[in-house]
Amino acid sequence: MRGLAKKVGVVAGGGRGIGAATARRLSEEGAAVVIGDINQAWAEEIAVSIRSGGGKAIGMYLDGTKAASQAAIVKAALDEFGSLDFYHSNLAGGTEGDVDILNCPENVLDNSFAINTKSHFLATQAALPVLLERGSGTMIYTSSGAAISGNPIQVAYPMTKNAIHALVRHVARKFGKKGIRANGICPGVVMTEALKQHLSEDFAKAALAALPHTRLGQPGDIAGAVAFLASDDGQWINGQVWHVNGGSVLRD
């Protein structure tokens, strides 16, 4: 891809799964990466593996639901690599206890909102001033196919993920003339480490049977899309939410 070499970016939630695959892909394309995760050991582990392969990366603790922690990871990118070109806001979770509208406790909604909406809000507040000062940059947010699929189970997670789409469009519309691009990605069923731990064989078979594709998703599928959006090849893509899902949701 064009224009990723020598760029600097943050991958929030980069210790495992989609985030880790994305950090590796960005490094392979020549970018320097700051990997943040609530599990600092995971983030540092991925960074070490990237450096051992000749790439540039550091890992650090990130609590994306805290403004100070978001500010710290942006500062780390500037201190370590001298710049910031893109921020991949990839935090997700808080699904435990999220059943349906009549069986979702208030604390579950609050937790889902903090992880799946507030973290992206705070990431934008931390990164955007730096990108505006340099006159260009890209925000890339991980949403979910659950945001638009109308699943009868879970209510808080789809609601809070859907809010990211409004954030994408706001940032693109408000700051596009100042060189800022904002886009989102809605993954389908992606076989991350966490999903493999909780996914039954029957569910996997059913998901694949319903999919107009030959396989379920892999973290690298999403990583490729993020890398494209961060690269110069994606310069004319702004305000979009891409569904990278093997065809599980067919829509314009």
N, C-alpha and C positions, 0 to 999 in steps of 0.2 A: 504493500500500500504506500501511496505517496505521502510524504510529509510527516511521518511519525518519528523518524530519526531525530534525536536530540530534543524532542518534546518532553515535557515533564507533566506527570499526572498523579492524582490521588485515586486509589481504589479503596473505597470504604466497604467494609465487610469482605475483605480480601483473603481471609485466613483459610477458607475452604470453599468448595463448590464453584459456583459461577465466578465469584470474585477472584479466587485463586487462579482459575483458568484464564481469566481476563488479564490479571497482572502478568502472567507468563507470556500470553500472546502479545501484549503491548511491549514487553521487554524484547521479545523476538523481533518485533518490528523496529526496535532501536530506541524506544522511549525509556526514560528513567521513571521509576514508579515508587510512590510512597504507599505502603500497604497498611491500612488500619483495620483493627478488629477488636471486639470486646475481649477476645482471647488473644492476649498479646503474644503468647508463645507460638500460636498458629501463624500470626502475621510475620513474626521474625523467622519462623521456619521457611515460609515461602520466599521471603527476601533472601535468605541464605542460599536456597536452591537456585534462585535467579542469579545471584552473584557468582556462585560456583560455575555457572554456565557462561560467565563473561558479561552478564547484564548489570544494570545499575538499579538497585532497589534497597530500601530500608523498610523495616517493619516496626510498628509501634501500637500502643494501646489506643483504642478509640471507643468512646461511648458516644455514639452518634446522637443520642437524645439530650446531650449536654452541649450548650453553646461553647463553653470553654474548651472542651475536648475537640470540637470541630475547628475552632480557631487554632488550636495547637497543631493539628495535622497540616493545615494550610501553611502555618509558619514553618513547620519541619520541611516541607517541600521547598520553600524559599531559602531556608538556611542551608539545606543539604545540596540542593541542585540549582538554586539561584533563579528559579522561575516557576510558573504554574500555567499550563496550557489547557488542561482539562481536569474535570473532577467526575469520577464515576461513582454516583451515590447508589449503593447496592444493598443497603440494609433491608432486612425483612424478617418477619417472625411474629411471635405473639399469638399463635393460633390455638394454643391449648385452652380448652374451655369454650371455644368459639363454635357453637353448635348451630343455632338459628336465632331469629329475632326474639322468640319467646324463651330461649334457654341460653342467653349470653349475658353473664353478670356485668355490671357496670365496670368493675375493675379490669375485666378482660378487654372491654372496649377501650378503656383508658390506656392499657398496655399496648394494644394494637395501634392505637393512634400515635403513641410516642415513638414506636419503632418504625412504623410504615408510612407515617406522614410527617411528624415533627422532625424526624432525623433528616429528611430531604429538605425541608424548610430551613433548618439550621445549617445544613451543608451549603445551601445556596447563599445564605447570609454571610457565611465565612469565606467562600471562594469568589463570589461575584465581584466584590470590590477590587480584588487583585486582578481579575480578568478585565474589568472595565478600565483599570489604570493602564494596563498594557495595550488595550485597544482591540483585543480579540480573545477568544477562548470558547470552550465548549462544556456545557453541563449535560451529563448523560445519566438518566435515572432508570433504575430497574423497577418496573411495575409488575404486573402479573396478568395472565389470561383470566384469572378469577375476577378481575375488575369488571369484565364485560360479559362473562359467560352465563350469569344468572344461575349459579350453582345453588341447589336447595339446601346444602350444608354450608356453614360459615356465613356470617353476616358482617362482622367487624372487619375481617381481613379484606374482603372485596371493597367495602366502603372506603377504608383508609388507603388502599392501593389506588382506587379511582381518583382520589384527591391529587395524586401525583400528576395525572393528566392535565388538570387545571393549572398546576404549577408549571409544567412544561410550556403550556401555551402562553401563560402570563410572562414568563421570562423571555420566550422567543419574541412575543409581540412588543414588550416594553423595551428590550435591550438589543433587538436584532440590528437596528440602525447603528449601534455602537460596537458592532463586531462580535456580538455574543450569539451563539447557537445553543438551543436547548432541545433535547429529544429524549424520548422514553422507549423502553423495550419491554414488551410483555412476553415473557417466556411461557411456553406450554409445559408439558410434563418433562422435566429435565432430571436425569438420573444423577443427582448430586449424592455425596456421601450421606447427608442427612436423610434424603428421601429414600435411599436404599435401605437404611436402618428401619424405616417405618412402613415401607411399602410392601404389601403382601404380594405373593406371586400371582394370585388371582386378579388383584387390582391391576398389576402391570400388564397381564394378558388382556384384560378388558380394555385398558387404555390404548394398547396397541391395536386391538381389533377395531376400535372406533376411529382410528387415525388413518387418513389417506396417505400413508407413508409406510416405509419398510421397517422403521425403528422408532424408538422413543428418543428424546433429545439427550444430548451430552453437554456438559458445561462449555466445551469448546465451541459449540454452535452459537451460544450467546456471546462468547468472547470475540468471535469473528465479527459479529454485528457491532459490538462496542468499539472494537478497533477501527472499523470502517467509519463510524460516526466521529471518532476522535481524529481521524486522518484528514489530510487535505482532499482526499477523494470524496469526502462527505461534506465539502464546504457549502453546497447548495441545499442541504437538508436542514430544515429548521422548523421547530414546532410540531414535529411528528411523533406519533406513538406507533412503533413497529411491533407487529405480532410475529414473533419467531417461534413457531409452534408445530412445524411439520404438517400444517393444514388442519389442526384441531378446531380452529375458528377461522371461517372463511368470510372475509369482509374487506371492503375497500379501506 
